Amino acid sequence: MKIKINLLINHLIGFSLSVFMIYFIEKFYKITVCHELYDNFLVVLHRRYKFIMVRKFDFLVIGSGIAGMSFALKVAHKGSVALICKAGMEEANTYFAQGGIASVTNLKVDNFEKHIHDTMVAGDWISDPAAVEKVITNAPKQIEELIKWGVDFDKNEKGEFDLHKEGGHSEFRILHHKDNTGAEIQTCLIEAVKQHPNITIFSNFYAVELITQHHLGIIVTRHTPGIKCFGAYILNEETGDVDTFLSKVTVMATGGCEAVYRHTTNPLVATGDGIAMVYRAKGAVKDMEFIQFHPTALFHPGDRPSFLITEAMRGYGGVLRNLAGEEFMHKYDPRLSLAPRDIVARAIDSEMKQRGEDHVYLDVTHKDPEETKKHFPNIYKKCLSLGIDITKDYIPVAPAAHYLCGGIKVDLDGQSSIRRLYAIGECSCTGLHGGNRLASNSLIEAIVYADAAAQHAMSVIDRYEFNEDIPEWNDEGTISTEERVLITQSMNEVNQIMESYVGIVRSNLRLVRAWNRLDILYEETERLFKRVKASREICELRNMINVGYLITRQAMERKESRGLHYTIDYPKHSDDNKQ
């Protein structure tokens, strides 16, 4: 023990001298020294002496998409911000959003009322009118914010926004940057975040559990009033230990859960972590049955995630055809290929099942080749790499899980049912989308609610204090190679269950079968989680099972077909109020 203490003292003396030298060099020679030296030394100490890291931040933001980063930028002047990224900062659904962001900008032909109406129609008339009005009327202001952060939306020769039209929209109102709008937004926000002195970025840190009264030995149920969030236990993948992050305000911005399905357009980090954590903390979760399947993911067996063929391509004039080259959308909807996503996805699913085929085609060969290349450079390049020239060849496409319309229930300020905890972006259920998301409404919802949450959080944060009584994470146990194999196999089972039984078309029989199989996986995984050291793999599996259960249960509870939820046992609406 004496030797260990002496070693520690020697390390600390060496570190102090290093800090002094860095300060001296920067002060007198005006040279910036890489501050990773600090972090690297702390990691060494952490590994060697098993220090428990307790970090304190005014704002704890879990997730690094448009919602999380814009919130961080809006509150950073008020206090310290920790931004938690489970992988790299680009690994967010935002980065992969191709189509664009919806906002009323051309007032000569468009207005808020039209956008509101389109949103309500797409949502199958169960969207929250207050949420719809909030997002759409605040959209132009938040577009200006994005532009201030450096986002470069495409413009025409007149210097006006080059607006696109997508399925379900009555007017051209989609702002975009070529066919990689999300990447443009994500890149600009990353740069802004990195430059802000009050924001600390934690890459490859994985949120394990929210901290509530439960961790103080108090029994917490779904009926417990005044549940409070004091921060989160977060896995440092560099050290393998779970650190304690205390906060005055916590923000969940973890994105969706589409990785629970085998075929998805989302990055595989979309395992529903935030939703599962809030559910386990006894927070309210709503509308999980409304999973949007994008109708046109590139069909290329073996790819996971699937490459997205943006809806803007159908707005551009793309036509859906079966493998015989025949158009078919006229059989399903008068809006043809520009019908809302739920209708198009079910139409494609129906065609594939009727004909015994595993994909259909999207045809843009009738459009000007140079215009096609100009508007969709990344899609052109991707398809060409697979031997498909989209100016001459049909594009093979099939539906894939793309977006969650439900999630953590929040109010108009982005507050969850748990105090001091906000949820924004895809992991939240604001009520905007209702039964189905209108194309390109997601990015604007994220930044509008990030702004609302930021304003509310800053107005109340001075009332809050850090809870110093939170115990350390109990990390007893180890995980073996054999157990990692079990985790991988269980993940594959979840993917298969959700794809087969809780997909585009559902039935009571399929949902019950999914429920029973998920229950077995749940019991196995919880037993494993209690006896092993926390890892990203076991935590992701646990979250995927929780989210799969929520989707299945809430699908079973909805005794009708509405929006994205279609069941052969209840093919009609529960009422006749559809307008």
C-alpha positions as semicolon CSV with decimal commas, in nm:
position;residue;x (nm);y (nm);z (nm)
1;M;0,000;0,000;0,000
2;K;0,288;0,232;0,094
3;I;0,457;0,167;-0,240
4;K;0,132;0,245;-0,429
5;I;0,089;0,576;-0,245
6;N;0,450;0,672;-0,320
7;L;0,396;0,594;-0,688
8;L;0,084;0,807;-0,691
9;I;0,270;1,098;-0,528
10;N;0,547;1,069;-0,783
11;H;0,293;1,069;-1,069
12;L;0,120;1,376;-0,929
13;I;0,449;1,563;-0,888
14;G;0,539;1,480;-1,247
15;F;0,200;1,592;-1,367
16;S;0,225;1,921;-1,176
17;L;0,562;1,995;-1,333
18;S;0,417;1,915;-1,677
19;V;0,126;2,153;-1,621
20;F;0,369;2,428;-1,514
21;M;0,584;2,375;-1,825
22;I;0,278;2,390;-2,053
23;Y;0,166;2,713;-1,885
24;F;0,517;2,862;-1,915
25;I;0,546;2,776;-2,286
26;E;0,200;2,911;-2,372
27;K;0,243;3,227;-2,160
28;F;0,587;3,340;-2,272
29;Y;0,631;3,180;-2,615
30;K;0,265;3,215;-2,732
31;I;0,258;2,854;-2,847
32;T;-0,055;2,642;-2,797
33;V;0,026;2,301;-2,647
34;C;-0,205;2,002;-2,707
35;H;-0,421;1,975;-2,399
36;E;-0,480;1,606;-2,468
37;L;-0,174;1,563;-2,240
38;Y;-0,397;1,644;-1,945
39;D;-0,663;1,394;-2,046
40;N;-0,411;1,123;-2,127
41;F;-0,246;1,159;-1,786
42;L;-0,584;1,143;-1,610
43;V;-0,666;0,825;-1,803
44;V;-0,337;0,669;-1,686
45;L;-0,411;0,758;-1,325
46;H;-0,769;0,637;-1,363
47;R;-0,662;0,300;-1,499
48;R;-0,383;0,249;-1,246
49;Y;-0,553;0,365;-0,929
50;K;-0,921;0,315;-1,018
51;F;-1,027;0,668;-0,934
52;I;-1,401;0,727;-0,952
53;M;-1,463;1,030;-1,167
54;V;-1,734;1,267;-1,047
55;R;-1,791;1,550;-1,291
56;K;-2,020;1,851;-1,241
57;F;-2,179;2,056;-1,517
58;D;-2,466;2,301;-1,516
59;F;-2,605;2,137;-1,830
60;L;-2,560;1,772;-1,923
61;V;-2,653;1,709;-2,289
62;I;-2,668;1,345;-2,399
63;G;-2,652;1,330;-2,778
64;S;-2,473;1,527;-3,049
65;G;-2,721;1,572;-3,334
66;I;-2,890;1,898;-3,434
67;A;-3,101;1,897;-3,117
68;G;-2,821;1,838;-2,867
69;M;-2,564;2,067;-3,025
70;S;-2,802;2,357;-3,091
71;F;-2,923;2,337;-2,728
72;A;-2,563;2,338;-2,607
73;L;-2,480;2,645;-2,815
74;K;-2,788;2,830;-2,693
75;V;-2,718;2,777;-2,319
76;A;-2,338;2,778;-2,306
77;H;-2,319;3,146;-2,213
78;K;-2,524;3,067;-1,902
79;G;-2,305;2,789;-1,760
80;S;-2,084;2,487;-1,821
81;V;-2,205;2,226;-2,070
82;A;-2,107;1,859;-2,105
83;L;-2,187;1,715;-2,450
84;I;-2,194;1,335;-2,444
85;C;-2,129;1,150;-2,772
86;K;-2,154;0,771;-2,769
87;A;-1,930;0,756;-3,077
88;G;-1,781;1,030;-3,297
89;M;-1,966;1,359;-3,336
90;E;-2,068;1,274;-3,691
91;E;-2,242;0,955;-3,577
92;A;-2,588;1,106;-3,547
93;N;-2,906;1,073;-3,750
94;T;-2,875;1,441;-3,842
95;Y;-2,560;1,376;-4,041
96;F;-2,739;1,125;-4,265
97;A;-3,047;1,337;-4,338
98;Q;-3,043;1,397;-4,712
99;G;-3,365;1,572;-4,806
100;G;-3,371;1,899;-4,617
101;I;-3,549;2,108;-4,357
102;A;-3,904;2,241;-4,394
103;S;-3,991;2,605;-4,335
104;V;-4,224;2,862;-4,486
105;T;-3,993;3,111;-4,660
106;N;-4,160;3,194;-4,994
107;L;-4,450;3,407;-4,871
108;K;-4,565;3,479;-5,228
109;V;-4,721;3,132;-5,255
110;D;-4,680;2,972;-4,911
111;N;-4,797;3,045;-4,557
112;F;-4,808;2,892;-4,209
113;E;-5,167;2,775;-4,251
114;K;-5,074;2,559;-4,550
115;H;-4,780;2,402;-4,369
116;I;-4,994;2,340;-4,061
117;H;-5,262;2,173;-4,273
118;D;-5,010;1,952;-4,452
119;T;-4,863;1,845;-4,117
120;M;-5,204;1,758;-3,971
121;V;-5,299;1,558;-4,282
122;A;-4,973;1,363;-4,277
123;G;-5,014;1,300;-3,903
124;D;-5,358;1,147;-3,968
125;W;-5,523;1,421;-3,762
126;I;-5,384;1,315;-3,425
127;S;-5,096;1,564;-3,412
128;D;-5,108;1,812;-3,124
129;P;-5,228;2,141;-3,283
130;A;-5,031;2,349;-3,030
131;A;-4,708;2,167;-3,110
132;V;-4,770;2,195;-3,483
133;E;-4,831;2,570;-3,463
134;K;-4,526;2,617;-3,239
135;V;-4,284;2,442;-3,474
136;I;-4,411;2,590;-3,798
137;T;-4,443;2,951;-3,681
138;N;-4,099;2,944;-3,515
139;A;-3,927;2,770;-3,806
140;P;-3,811;3,079;-4,001
141;K;-3,634;3,225;-3,697
142;Q;-3,445;2,900;-3,637
143;I;-3,347;2,881;-4,005
144;E;-3,182;3,220;-3,952
145;E;-2,997;3,074;-3,651
146;L;-2,863;2,788;-3,863
147;I;-2,743;3,033;-4,127
148;K;-2,564;3,236;-3,855
149;W;-2,383;2,915;-3,753
150;G;-2,261;2,879;-4,111
151;V;-2,516;2,650;-4,278
152;D;-2,516;2,714;-4,653
153;F;-2,857;2,635;-4,803
154;D;-2,872;2,614;-5,183
155;K;-2,997;2,919;-5,371
156;N;-3,110;2,982;-5,728
157;E;-2,971;3,231;-5,979
158;K;-3,187;3,505;-5,822
159;G;-3,025;3,453;-5,481
160;E;-3,342;3,302;-5,337
161;F;-3,362;2,968;-5,157
162;D;-3,376;2,680;-5,406
163;L;-3,679;2,514;-5,251
164;H;-3,776;2,150;-5,301
165;K;-4,116;1,985;-5,271
166;E;-4,155;1,648;-5,101
167;G;-4,435;1,400;-5,042
168;G;-4,729;1,544;-4,845
169;H;-4,627;1,910;-4,899
170;S;-4,861;2,137;-5,094
171;E;-4,587;2,388;-5,175
172;F;-4,213;2,406;-5,243
173;R;-4,076;2,478;-4,891
174;I;-3,783;2,240;-4,835
175;L;-3,449;2,414;-4,784
176;H;-3,152;2,193;-4,867
177;H;-2,781;2,171;-4,934
178;K;-2,748;1,947;-5,241
179;D;-2,850;1,599;-5,122
180;N;-2,658;1,609;-4,794
181;T;-2,839;1,874;-4,592
182;G;-2,793;1,691;-4,264
183;A;-2,418;1,660;-4,312
184;E;-2,394;2,034;-4,387
185;I;-2,587;2,121;-4,068
186;Q;-2,395;1,870;-3,855
187;T;-2,055;1,990;-3,978
188;C;-2,134;2,356;-3,910
189;L;-2,269;2,283;-3,561
190;I;-1,967;2,068;-3,474
191;E;-1,735;2,354;-3,567
192;A;-1,937;2,601;-3,359
193;V;-1,946;2,367;-3,059
194;K;-1,571;2,300;-3,071
195;Q;-1,501;2,671;-3,065
196;H;-1,714;2,745;-2,758
197;P;-1,505;2,758;-2,437
198;N;-1,794;2,656;-2,210
199;I;-1,875;2,331;-2,393
200;T;-1,677;2,017;-2,309
201;I;-1,712;1,732;-2,560
202;F;-1,695;1,373;-2,435
203;S;-1,656;1,142;-2,735
204;N;-1,692;0,767;-2,688
205;F;-1,879;0,815;-2,362
206;Y;-2,194;0,609;-2,325
207;A;-2,488;0,704;-2,101
208;V;-2,591;0,402;-1,893
209;E;-2,861;0,526;-1,655
210;L;-3,026;0,848;-1,542
211;I;-2,972;0,938;-1,176
212;T;-3,292;0,993;-0,975
213;Q;-3,415;0,951;-0,616
214;H;-3,407;0,578;-0,690
215;H;-3,028;0,587;-0,647
216;L;-3,071;0,740;-0,301
217;G;-3,265;0,437;-0,182
218;I;-3,610;0,587;-0,240
219;I;-3,872;0,365;-0,406
220;V;-3,975;0,526;-0,735
221;T;-4,273;0,407;-0,942
222;R;-4,461;0,549;-1,240
223;H;-4,702;0,703;-0,991
224;T;-4,433;0,871;-0,779
225;P;-4,484;1,250;-0,787
226;G;-4,188;1,478;-0,838
227;I;-3,929;1,240;-0,979
228;K;-3,610;1,442;-1,028
229;C;-3,306;1,387;-1,249
230;F;-2,968;1,469;-1,093
231;G;-2,747;1,367;-1,386
232;A;-2,640;1,033;-1,530
233;Y;-2,402;0,743;-1,491
234;I;-2,187;0,743;-1,802
235;L;-1,945;0,477;-1,927
236;N;-1,601;0,603;-2,021
237;E;-1,505;0,358;-2,295
238;E;-1,140;0,460;-2,267
239;T;-1,112;0,346;-1,905
240;G;-1,398;0,095;-1,898
241;D;-1,540;0,258;-1,585
242;V;-1,875;0,425;-1,522
243;D;-1,830;0,787;-1,414
244;T;-2,082;1,002;-1,232
245;F;-2,197;1,314;-1,415
246;L;-2,388;1,548;-1,185
247;S;-2,593;1,826;-1,342
248;K;-2,849;2,090;-1,261
249;V;-3,027;2,026;-1,592
250;T;-3,010;1,713;-1,808
251;V;-3,112;1,701;-2,175
252;M;-3,186;1,381;-2,362
253;A;-3,107;1,420;-2,732
254;T;-3,017;1,063;-2,820
255;G;-3,207;1,025;-3,146
256;G;-3,424;0,736;-3,258
257;C;-3,435;0,360;-3,221
258;E;-3,446;0,224;-3,576
259;A;-3,145;-0,002;-3,520
260;V;-3,386;-0,240;-3,346
261;Y;-3,490;-0,335;-3,702
262;R;-3,275;-0,539;-3,938
263;H;-3,328;-0,298;-4,229
264;T;-3,276;0,068;-4,137
265;T;-3,143;0,384;-4,295
266;N;-3,013;0,511;-3,962
267;P;-2,663;0,468;-3,820
268;L;-2,641;0,164;-3,595
269;V;-2,595;0,387;-3,289
270;A;-2,972;0,452;-3,305
271;T;-3,057;0,194;-3,039
272;G;-3,316;0,398;-2,847
273;D;-3,084;0,464;-2,551
274;G;-3,248;0,781;-2,422
275;I;-3,601;0,644;-2,450
276;A;-3,505;0,326;-2,265
277;M;-3,326;0,519;-1,990
278;V;-3,623;0,749;-1,933
279;Y;-3,863;0,453;-1,934
280;R;-3,652;0,272;-1,671
281;A;-3,645;0,595;-1,468
282;K;-4,029;0,581;-1,472
283;G;-4,074;0,868;-1,717
284;A;-4,363;0,890;-1,965
285;V;-4,315;0,745;-2,315
286;K;-4,580;0,783;-2,585
287;D;-4,671;0,686;-2,947
288;M;-4,394;0,429;-2,991
289;E;-4,608;0,232;-3,235
290;F;-4,558;0,499;-3,501
291;I;-4,238;0,384;-3,671
292;Q;-4,185;0,547;-4,009
293;F;-4,045;0,321;-4,276
294;H;-3,879;0,521;-4,552
295;P;-4,021;0,387;-4,877
296;T;-3,704;0,418;-5,082
297;A;-3,391;0,284;-4,921
298;L;-3,136;0,157;-5,169
299;F;-3,180;-0,219;-5,204
300;H;-2,836;-0,375;-5,180
301;P;-2,836;-0,700;-4,979
302;G;-2,582;-0,704;-4,699
303;D;-2,573;-0,330;-4,640
304;R;-2,660;-0,223;-4,286
305;P;-2,754;0,054;-4,253
306;S;-2,923;0,092;-4,590
307;F;-2,831;0,391;-4,805
308;L;-3,117;0,640;-4,821
309;I;-3,264;0,752;-5,152
310;T;-3,410;1,085;-5,049
311;E;-3,777;1,165;-5,084
312;A;-3,668;1,474;-5,273
313;M;-3,596;1,246;-5,565
314;R;-3,968;1,167;-5,590
315;G;-4,041;1,537;-5,554
316;Y;-3,798;1,590;-5,840
317;G;-4,012;1,363;-6,061
318;G;-3,903;1,010;-5,973
319;V;-4,156;0,738;-6,053
320;L;-4,202;0,407;-5,869
321;R;-4,220;0,092;-6,082
322;N;-4,241;-0,281;-6,014
323;L;-3,980;-0,520;-6,149
324;A;-4,177;-0,549;-6,473
325;G;-4,125;-0,175;-6,521
326;E;-4,492;-0,091;-6,455
327;E;-4,608;0,208;-6,251
328;F;-4,827;0,105;-5,958
329;M;-4,891;0,400;-5,724
330;H;-5,214;0,492;-5,907
331;K;-5,366;0,181;-5,746
332;Y;-5,305;0,318;-5,397
333;D;-5,328;0,698;-5,390
334;P;-5,418;0,981;-5,634
335;R;-5,100;1,166;-5,529
336;L;-4,904;0,881;-5,689
337;S;-4,537;0,873;-5,591
338;L;-4,577;1,196;-5,390
339;A;-4,818;1,043;-5,138
340;P;-4,707;1,052;-4,770
341;R;-4,447;0,799;-4,664
342;D;-4,679;0,561;-4,479
343;I;-4,898;0,517;-4,787
344;V;-4,602;0,475;-5,023
345;A;-4,426;0,229;-4,789
346;R;-4,740;0,011;-4,757
347;A;-4,794;0,029;-5,134
348;I;-4,441;-0,094;-5,200
349;D;-4,477;-0,362;-4,932
350;S;-4,803;-0,478;-5,093
351;E;-4,649;-0,489;-5,443
352;M;-4,351;-0,688;-5,319
353;K;-4,572;-0,943;-5,138
354;Q;-4,821;-0,980;-5,424
355;R;-4,545;-1,037;-5,679
356;G;-4,308;-1,231;-5,452
357;E;-4,030;-0,976;-5,503
358;D;-3,786;-0,821;-5,258
359;H;-3,769;-0,468;-5,404
360;V;-3,915;-0,225;-5,656
361;Y;-3,760;0,047;-5,873
362;L;-3,739;0,425;-5,859
363;D;-3,706;0,575;-6,206
364;V;-3,550;0,915;-6,285
365;T;-3,416;0,818;-6,627
366;H;-3,669;1,051;-6,797
367;K;-3,514;1,355;-6,626
368;D;-3,225;1,562;-6,761
369;P;-2,905;1,370;-6,672
370;E;-2,701;1,676;-6,585
371;E;-2,975;1,815;-6,362
372;T;-3,001;1,480;-6,186
373;K;-2,627;1,474;-6,120
374;K;-2,638;1,835;-5,998
375;H;-2,928;1,781;-5,755
376;F;-2,823;1,437;-5,626
377;P;-2,443;1,412;-5,650
378;N;-2,399;1,177;-5,356
379;I;-2,677;0,942;-5,462
380;Y;-2,536;0,939;-5,815
381;K;-2,188;0,858;-5,684
382;K;-2,310;0,587;-5,444
383;C;-2,523;0,411;-5,705
384;L;-2,250;0,436;-5,967
385;S;-2,011;0,261;-5,726
386;L;-2,254;-0,033;-5,736
387;G;-2,279;-0,030;-6,116
388;I;-2,607;0,167;-6,130
389;D;-2,611;0,483;-6,344
390;I;-2,926;0,656;-6,218
391;T;-2,948;0,868;-6,534
392;K;-2,988;0,546;-6,738
393;D;-3,083;0,270;-6,494
394;Y;-3,372;0,219;-6,254
395;I;-3,273;0,240;-5,885
396;P;-3,361;-0,074;-5,680
397;V;-3,536;0,036;-5,358
398;A;-3,724;-0,116;-5,064
399;P;-3,868;0,025;-4,738
400;A;-3,648;0,044;-4,427
401;A;-3,704;0,171;-4,071
402;H;-3,627;0,540;-4,079
403;Y;-3,788;0,755;-3,810
404;L;-3,969;0,733;-3,476
405;C;-4,268;0,966;-3,437
406;G;-4,315;0,888;-3,068
407;G;-4,073;0,881;-2,778
408;I;-4,028;1,059;-2,444
409;K;-4,343;1,262;-2,375
410;V;-4,265;1,634;-2,342
411;D;-4,456;1,959;-2,308
412;L;-4,421;2,272;-2,523
413;D;-4,097;2,361;-2,341
414;G;-3,944;2,020;-2,407
415;Q;-3,984;1,914;-2,041
416;S;-4,033;1,545;-1,972
417;S;-4,246;1,405;-1,690
418;I;-3,923;1,388;-1,482
419;R;-3,819;1,722;-1,332
420;R;-3,492;1,880;-1,446
421;L;-3,496;1,651;-1,750
422;Y;-3,569;1,770;-2,106
423;A;-3,599;1,561;-2,422
424;I;-3,553;1,705;-2,770
425;G;-3,510;1,575;-3,122
426;E;-3,619;1,233;-3,242
427;C;-3,613;1,071;-2,896
428;S;-3,894;1,305;-2,784
429;C;-4,266;1,294;-2,849
430;T;-4,374;1,656;-2,890
431;G;-4,701;1,574;-3,063
432;L;-4,590;1,738;-3,389
433;H;-4,588;1,423;-3,598
434;G;-4,897;1,247;-3,469
435;G;-4,944;0,926;-3,663
436;N;-4,686;1,004;-3,930
437;R;-4,410;1,260;-3,982
438;L;-4,440;1,498;-4,274
439;A;-4,119;1,488;-4,479
440;S;-3,841;1,723;-4,359
441;N;-4,031;1,828;-4,046
442;S;-3,789;1,647;-3,815
443;L;-3,485;1,874;-3,833
444;I;-3,693;2,186;-3,783
445;E;-3,876;2,026;-3,488
446;A;-3,541;1,944;-3,329
447;I;-3,403;2,297;-3,340
448;V;-3,732;2,469;-3,249
449;Y;-3,770;2,252;-2,938
450;A;-3,400;2,286;-2,859
451;D;-3,459;2,660;-2,849
452;A;-3,771;2,623;-2,633
453;A;-3,594;2,390;-2,391
454;A;-3,291;2,619;-2,375
455;Q;-3,501;2,925;-2,291
456;H;-3,694;2,740;-2,022
457;A;-3,387;2,572;-1,872
458;M;-3,199;2,901;-1,846
459;S;-3,497;3,061;-1,672
460;V;-3,504;2,799;-1,393
461;I;-3,149;2,667;-1,357
462;D;-3,056;2,911;-1,080
463;R;-3,311;2,737;-0,858
464;Y;-3,126;2,405;-0,879
465;E;-2,824;2,269;-0,694
466;F;-2,604;1,966;-0,748
467;N;-2,702;1,662;-0,545
468;E;-2,381;1,563;-0,365
469;D;-2,527;1,250;-0,205
470;I;-2,531;1,038;-0,521
471;P;-2,349;0,704;-0,469
472;E;-2,084;0,569;-0,701
473;W;-2,174;0,319;-0,973
474;N;-2,138;-0,042;-0,859
475;D;-1,917;-0,198;-1,127
476;E;-1,862;-0,541;-0,980
477;G;-1,840;-0,825;-1,227
478;T;-1,658;-0,903;-1,549
479;I;-1,765;-0,995;-1,898
480;S;-1,621;-1,289;-2,085
481;T;-1,570;-1,354;-2,456
482;E;-1,844;-1,615;-2,442
483;E;-2,088;-1,361;-2,302
484;R;-2,007;-1,112;-2,580
485;V;-2,111;-1,378;-2,828
486;L;-2,440;-1,416;-2,642
487;I;-2,497;-1,041;-2,660
488;T;-2,438;-1,032;-3,036
489;Q;-2,673;-1,324;-3,090
490;S;-2,944;-1,159;-2,879
491;M;-2,912;-0,837;-3,081
492;N;-2,965;-1,035;-3,400
493;E;-3,273;-1,195;-3,246
494;V;-3,419;-0,853;-3,157
495;N;-3,362;-0,737;-3,516
496;Q;-3,533;-1,046;-3,656
497;I;-3,829;-1,026;-3,416
498;M;-3,898;-0,660;-3,489
499;E;-3,853;-0,697;-3,865
500;S;-4,081;-1,002;-3,891
501;Y;-4,356;-0,919;-3,643
502;V;-4,363;-0,543;-3,577
503;G;-4,298;-0,403;-3,925
504;I;-4,502;-0,211;-4,183
505;V;-4,806;-0,442;-4,157
506;R;-4,899;-0,590;-3,818
507;S;-5,150;-0,828;-3,662
508;N;-5,247;-0,939;-3,313
509;L;-5,083;-1,276;-3,372
510;R;-4,754;-1,123;-3,485
511;L;-4,746;-0,874;-3,197
512;V;-4,814;-1,140;-2,933
513;R;-4,538;-1,354;-3,081
514;A;-4,298;-1,058;-3,067
515;W;-4,402;-0,984;-2,707
516;N;-4,336;-1,342;-2,592
517;R;-3,996;-1,363;-2,757
518;L;-3,885;-1,023;-2,633
519;D;-3,989;-1,124;-2,280
520;I;-3,750;-1,420;-2,288
521;L;-3,467;-1,197;-2,412
522;Y;-3,549;-0,938;-2,145
523;E;-3,519;-1,187;-1,858
524;E;-3,192;-1,328;-1,996
525;T;-3,040;-0,985;-2,051
526;E;-3,137;-0,840;-1,713
527;R;-2,979;-1,139;-1,537
528;L;-2,662;-1,089;-1,742
529;F;-2,655;-0,712;-1,682
530;K;-2,667;-0,758;-1,304
531;R;-2,360;-0,980;-1,292
532;V;-2,128;-0,826;-1,549
533;K;-1,927;-0,510;-1,581
534;A;-2,111;-0,244;-1,781
535;S;-2,016;-0,226;-2,148
536;R;-2,160;-0,050;-2,446
537;E;-2,268;-0,384;-2,595
538;I;-2,473;-0,503;-2,298
539;C;-2,624;-0,157;-2,247
540;E;-2,727;-0,126;-2,613
541;L;-2,885;-0,472;-2,607
542;R;-3,074;-0,385;-2,291
543;N;-3,202;-0,063;-2,449
544;M;-3,301;-0,232;-2,774
545;I;-3,510;-0,487;-2,585
546;N;-3,677;-0,213;-2,376
547;V;-3,760;-0,012;-2,688
548;G;-3,880;-0,318;-2,883
549;Y;-4,110;-0,395;-2,591
550;L;-4,249;-0,040;-2,591
551;I;-4,314;-0,042;-2,966
552;T;-4,487;-0,379;-2,941
553;R;-4,694;-0,297;-2,632
554;Q;-4,819;0,036;-2,761
555;A;-4,896;-0,122;-3,099
556;M;-5,106;-0,384;-2,918
557;E;-5,291;-0,112;-2,729
558;R;-5,395;0,078;-3,044
559;K;-5,708;-0,100;-3,170
560;E;-5,721;0,073;-3,508
561;S;-5,510;0,146;-3,814
562;R;-5,390;0,502;-3,816
563;G;-5,090;0,673;-3,967
564;L;-4,784;0,449;-3,960
565;H;-4,957;0,182;-3,753
566;Y;-5,143;-0,060;-3,979
567;T;-5,292;-0,383;-3,848
568;I;-5,496;-0,633;-4,046
569;D;-5,711;-0,701;-3,737
570;Y;-5,829;-0,338;-3,714
571;P;-5,799;-0,198;-4,067
572;K;-6,010;0,117;-4,002
573;H;-5,987;0,423;-3,779
574;S;-6,149;0,396;-3,440
575;D;-6,369;0,695;-3,526
576;D;-6,495;0,887;-3,825
577;N;-6,342;1,221;-3,733
578;K;-6,080;1,220;-4,005
579;Q;-6,124;1,543;-4,201
